[in-house]
């Protein structure tokens, strides 16, 4: 296997030719945070959380899509990188339903974990207009709350590429962009097969299974 030699945070790393900075870093045990990345499924550089500094590059680059080159020097934790990640999180949280204490994913939420790691405790810094979406309860097995969605597109990619169903996608543009089914249909009106794969890959509480424990106990 042909390899290329690079430096990440001053550490010499031999990475397979054609791999990305993110892949090379993980091979070397160097952690770079991500929100939208799913290997071979969703590699789109959308969330910008994985940005790193490459010597000679004009700006920070998304490590999940940026290929390694011989002699490349990468810094994953410079002040500019950390500040960029923090600002990105603040912007994501500015339109996010921040009811973390009552959220089903509290304590197991990638967005929450990153906010703690980067000490983002001023989430209201960029507050302004905030879209308000109705919760989609039409499916028997799950609900969708787009007020907690960060548009990472993991669910869309998984539905299309893993399950080959493709009943959800990106609707509208700009500030109105949201994940939904065609023509605004509820998930229960589509050909969804209730596999739950979209729930498994969602980094927040935007998608969650319904809990019927109470009904089952009453029936018993």
KAMOFEN-V955307 format. One record per helix or strand of 2 or more residues. SS is the DSSP state (A for helix, B for strand). FROM is the first residue (numbers start at 1). LEN is the number of residues. Records with the same first field share a line. If there is no record, write none. Layout:
SS->FROM-LEN  FROM-LEN
//
This chain:
B->3-6  11-6  51-4  61-2  73-3  142-3  169-3  178-3  207-3
A->21-7  79-16  100-3  110-8  123-4  146-3  154-9  174-3  182-3  187-3  197-5  213-7
//
